[in-house]
């Protein structure tokens, strides 16, 4: 991957697909129009929008309807999203998924979708801690059940990634898979911000990049142990880190790689003898570029 500064003069080109990401918008009943300007900028500068959880504030269907109205009004590009912990608060998560799906959002929960030749796999994820501090399934039934939830989310992520056949795969999570991007939060709450169990599937399936939210005071960038870039795209983090730029992250993928990676496009390419073999692929990124 190649990093760039957050340069608003860098305009979209035909050579790349631009994937915008922002999470933790926490839409409430009175949020109508609050982020329409941001959504409009994203729609102008990106080809796909990712929203990694905490879409609503109290997990209410009414809040999801407000968000759906703003997205429908401003965003005409594909949207991929997962739920966050706030979206479960009122036990209306199924209705939230239905409302946003009806608005055209690809809601993922152990599922995957291919858009413009890039594969997206999404899960909420869960807590449990990182590295040597990861909670183990020992002792009371309640602890074992807690750990099993973390394991289940990792298995769902693995299953979603396994179904993707694209060259580039982007993982969309709410909870963090590495400790790097929660640094800045109180160390006492690290175990509640993510789990290292989410990291193994990312490495196994050679994910190109990971986006997540949840840690409002975390760090914007990190890496897995194998060097996969991980981005905390919580809107609170982006605003604090890049106060002079729109609060969204851009991940940029060359379109040549898309032609090479998409099954449908590859078949079409094979039928066109004049097409050349694309150069080696790469992914470039910039915050709100």
C-alpha positions as CSV (number, residue, x, y, z in Angstrom):
1,X,0.0,0.0,0.0
2,X,1.1,3.6,-0.7
3,X,0.0,6.4,1.7
4,X,-0.8,9.9,0.6
5,X,-1.6,13.0,2.5
6,X,-5.3,14.1,2.8
7,X,-5.2,16.2,-0.3
8,X,-8.6,17.5,-1.4
9,X,-7.2,18.6,-4.7
10,X,-6.6,14.9,-5.7
11,X,-9.6,14.2,-7.8
12,X,-11.0,10.8,-8.7
13,X,-9.7,9.3,-12.0
14,X,-10.8,6.5,-14.2
15,X,-7.7,4.5,-13.2
16,X,-8.9,3.7,-9.7
17,X,-11.9,2.8,-7.6
18,X,-12.1,4.9,-4.5
19,X,-13.6,3.4,-1.4
20,X,-14.7,5.9,1.3
21,X,-15.2,4.7,5.0
22,X,-16.7,6.4,8.0
23,X,-18.3,4.8,11.1
24,X,-19.9,5.7,14.4
25,X,-22.2,8.3,13.0
26,X,-24.6,7.5,15.9
27,X,-27.8,8.8,14.2
28,X,-30.5,9.9,16.6
29,X,-34.1,11.0,16.2
30,X,-33.0,14.6,15.7
31,X,-30.1,13.9,13.3
32,X,-31.9,14.6,10.1
33,X,-29.5,16.5,7.8
34,X,-26.6,16.6,10.2
35,X,-24.3,14.7,7.9
36,X,-25.8,15.4,4.6
37,X,-22.9,17.7,3.6
38,X,-20.4,14.9,4.5
39,X,-22.4,12.3,2.6
40,X,-22.6,14.5,-0.4
41,X,-18.8,15.0,-0.5
42,X,-18.3,11.3,-0.2
43,X,-20.7,10.6,-3.1
44,X,-18.8,13.1,-5.2
45,X,-15.3,11.7,-4.4
46,X,-15.9,7.9,-4.0
47,X,-17.2,4.9,-5.8
48,X,-18.3,2.9,-2.7
49,X,-19.1,3.9,0.9
50,X,-18.3,1.7,3.9
51,X,-20.0,2.3,7.3
52,X,-18.5,0.0,10.0
53,X,-21.2,0.1,12.7
54,X,-22.8,2.3,15.3
55,X,-25.1,3.6,12.6
56,X,-27.7,4.6,15.3
57,X,-27.3,6.0,18.8
58,X,-29.7,3.9,20.8
59,X,-30.4,1.1,18.3
60,X,-33.9,2.4,17.5
61,X,-35.7,1.8,14.2
62,X,-36.8,5.4,14.2
63,X,-33.1,6.4,14.2
64,X,-32.4,4.1,11.3
65,X,-35.2,5.7,9.3
66,X,-33.6,9.1,9.8
67,X,-30.2,7.8,8.6
68,X,-31.9,6.0,5.7
69,X,-33.5,9.3,4.5
70,X,-30.2,11.1,4.6
71,X,-28.3,8.4,2.8
72,X,-31.1,8.1,0.1
73,X,-31.0,11.9,-0.4
74,X,-27.3,12.3,-0.7
75,X,-25.5,9.0,-1.6
76,X,-26.0,7.5,-5.0
77,X,-23.0,5.1,-4.8
78,X,-23.2,1.6,-3.3
79,X,-23.0,1.4,0.5
80,X,-21.8,-1.5,2.6
81,X,-22.4,-1.5,6.3
82,X,-22.3,-3.7,9.5
83,X,-24.0,-3.1,12.8
84,X,-22.2,-1.9,15.9
85,X,-22.9,-2.5,19.6
86,X,-25.1,0.6,19.8
87,X,-27.3,-0.8,17.1
88,X,-28.2,-3.7,19.4
89,X,-29.1,-1.5,22.4
90,X,-32.9,-1.6,22.0
91,X,-33.1,-5.1,20.5
92,X,-34.4,-3.7,17.2
93,X,-31.4,-4.7,15.2
94,X,-33.4,-6.8,12.8
95,X,-35.7,-3.9,12.0
96,X,-32.6,-1.6,11.6
97,X,-31.2,-4.1,9.0
98,X,-34.5,-4.2,7.2
99,X,-34.8,-0.4,7.0
100,X,-31.3,0.2,5.7
101,X,-31.5,-2.8,3.3
102,X,-34.7,-1.3,1.9
103,X,-32.8,1.9,1.4
104,X,-30.2,0.0,-0.7
105,X,-27.5,-0.5,1.8
106,X,-25.6,-3.9,1.7
107,X,-25.9,-4.9,5.3
108,X,-23.3,-7.6,6.1
109,X,-23.2,-10.0,9.0
110,X,-20.9,-12.9,8.1
111,X,-21.7,-12.1,4.5
112,X,-19.8,-10.8,1.5
113,X,-20.5,-8.7,-1.6
114,X,-18.5,-7.9,-4.7
115,X,-18.8,-4.3,-6.0
116,X,-16.8,-3.1,-9.0
117,X,-14.5,-6.0,-8.8
118,X,-13.5,-5.5,-5.1
119,X,-14.7,-8.0,-2.5
120,X,-16.1,-6.8,0.9
121,X,-16.6,-9.1,3.9
122,X,-18.4,-7.8,7.0
123,X,-19.1,-8.8,10.6
124,X,-19.7,-6.8,13.8
125,X,-16.9,-8.6,15.6
126,X,-16.7,-8.7,19.4
127,X,-14.6,-7.9,22.5
128,X,-12.1,-10.1,24.3
129,X,-8.8,-8.3,24.3
130,X,-5.5,-8.5,22.3
131,X,-2.4,-10.6,22.3
132,X,-1.4,-12.1,25.7
133,X,-4.4,-10.2,27.2
134,X,-7.0,-12.1,25.2
135,X,-9.6,-13.7,27.4
136,X,-9.6,-17.5,27.4
137,X,-12.6,-19.8,27.8
138,X,-11.9,-21.0,31.3
139,X,-14.0,-20.9,34.5
140,X,-17.6,-19.8,34.8
141,X,-20.1,-20.5,32.0
142,X,-20.6,-16.8,31.6
143,X,-16.9,-16.4,30.7
144,X,-17.1,-19.3,28.3
145,X,-20.2,-17.9,26.6
146,X,-18.5,-14.5,26.3
147,X,-15.4,-16.0,24.7
148,X,-17.5,-18.2,22.4
149,X,-19.2,-15.0,21.0
150,X,-15.8,-13.7,20.1
151,X,-14.9,-17.0,18.4
152,X,-18.2,-17.1,16.5
153,X,-17.6,-13.6,15.1
154,X,-14.2,-14.6,13.9
155,X,-15.6,-17.8,12.3
156,X,-18.3,-15.6,10.5
157,X,-15.5,-13.4,9.2
158,X,-13.5,-16.3,7.9
159,X,-16.6,-17.8,6.2
160,X,-17.4,-14.4,4.5
161,X,-13.8,-14.0,3.3
162,X,-13.7,-17.6,2.0
163,X,-16.5,-16.8,-0.4
164,X,-14.7,-13.9,-2.1
165,X,-12.7,-14.7,-5.2
166,X,-11.5,-11.2,-6.0
167,X,-7.9,-10.0,-6.0
168,X,-8.6,-7.4,-3.4
169,X,-10.7,-8.1,-0.3
170,X,-11.7,-5.4,2.2
171,X,-12.8,-6.4,5.7
172,X,-15.5,-4.3,7.3
173,X,-15.7,-4.7,11.1
174,X,-17.0,-2.7,14.0
175,X,-14.7,-4.0,16.8
176,X,-10.9,-3.7,16.3
177,X,-8.8,-6.7,15.2
178,X,-5.6,-5.2,16.5
179,X,-4.5,-3.1,19.5
180,X,-2.7,-0.5,17.4
181,X,-5.9,1.4,16.4
182,X,-7.3,1.5,20.0
183,X,-4.2,3.2,21.4
184,X,-5.3,6.5,22.9
185,X,-8.2,5.0,24.7
186,X,-7.9,4.2,28.5
187,X,-5.9,1.0,28.7
188,X,-8.4,-0.4,31.2
189,X,-11.0,-0.7,28.4
190,X,-8.8,-2.2,25.7
191,X,-10.4,-5.7,26.2
192,X,-13.9,-4.2,25.3
193,X,-12.7,-2.5,22.1
194,X,-11.9,-5.6,20.1
195,X,-10.3,-9.0,19.8
196,X,-7.2,-10.5,18.3
197,X,-9.3,-13.5,17.3
198,X,-10.5,-11.3,14.4
199,X,-6.9,-11.1,13.0
200,X,-6.3,-14.7,12.0
201,X,-8.9,-14.8,9.2
202,X,-7.5,-11.5,7.8
203,X,-4.1,-13.0,7.4
204,X,-5.3,-16.4,6.1
205,X,-7.2,-14.7,3.2
206,X,-4.7,-12.0,2.5
207,X,-7.0,-9.1,3.1
208,X,-5.9,-5.9,1.4
209,X,-7.2,-3.6,4.1
210,X,-9.4,-3.5,7.2
211,X,-11.8,-0.8,8.4
212,X,-13.4,-0.6,11.8
213,X,-14.8,1.9,14.3
214,X,-15.9,1.7,18.0
215,X,-12.8,3.2,19.6
216,X,-13.7,6.9,19.5
217,X,-10.4,8.0,21.0
218,X,-8.2,5.5,19.3
219,X,-5.5,5.9,16.6
220,X,-6.4,6.2,12.9
221,X,-4.0,3.6,11.5
222,X,-2.4,0.4,12.5
223,X,-1.3,-3.0,11.1
224,X,-1.7,-6.7,11.7
225,X,1.3,-8.7,12.6
226,X,1.7,-9.5,8.9
227,X,1.5,-5.9,7.8
228,X,-2.1,-5.6,6.6
229,X,-3.2,-2.0,7.1
230,X,-6.0,-1.5,9.6
231,X,-7.9,1.8,9.7
232,X,-10.0,3.1,12.6
233,X,-12.6,5.2,10.7
234,X,-14.7,6.3,13.6
235,X,-15.9,9.8,12.7
236,X,-14.6,11.0,16.1
237,X,-11.1,9.8,15.4
238,X,-11.1,11.3,11.9
239,X,-12.3,14.7,13.1
240,X,-9.7,14.8,15.8
241,X,-6.8,13.6,13.7
242,X,-7.6,15.6,10.5
243,X,-9.5,18.6,11.7
244,X,-9.1,20.5,8.4
245,X,-10.4,17.7,6.2
246,X,-13.7,16.0,5.7
247,X,-14.2,13.1,8.2
248,X,-13.8,10.1,6.0
249,X,-11.0,7.7,4.9
250,X,-10.3,6.9,1.3
251,X,-8.9,3.5,0.2
252,X,-7.9,3.5,-3.5
253,X,-7.6,0.4,-5.6
254,X,-6.3,0.5,-9.2
255,X,-8.9,-0.5,-11.8
256,X,-6.4,-2.7,-13.5
257,X,-6.5,-4.9,-10.5
258,X,-10.2,-5.0,-10.6
259,X,-10.2,-6.2,-14.2
260,X,-7.8,-8.9,-13.2
261,X,-9.6,-9.9,-10.1
262,X,-13.3,-10.0,-11.1
263,X,-14.5,-13.3,-12.4
264,X,-17.1,-11.7,-14.7
265,X,-14.6,-9.0,-15.9
266,X,-11.9,-11.6,-16.4
267,X,-14.2,-13.7,-18.6
268,X,-15.1,-10.6,-20.7
269,X,-11.4,-9.8,-20.9
270,X,-10.6,-13.2,-22.3
271,X,-13.1,-12.6,-25.0
272,X,-11.3,-9.4,-26.0
273,X,-8.0,-10.4,-27.6
274,X,-6.8,-6.7,-27.7
275,X,-6.7,-6.4,-23.9
276,X,-3.3,-6.3,-22.2
277,X,-2.4,-8.1,-19.0
278,X,-2.6,-5.5,-16.2
279,X,0.5,-4.5,-14.1
280,X,1.0,-5.8,-10.6
281,X,-1.8,-4.4,-8.3
282,X,-1.4,-2.2,-5.3
283,X,-3.7,-0.3,-3.0
284,X,-3.2,3.3,-2.1
285,X,-4.9,5.1,0.7
286,X,-5.5,8.6,2.1
287,X,-7.8,10.0,4.8
288,X,-10.6,11.8,3.0
289,X,-8.4,12.3,-0.1
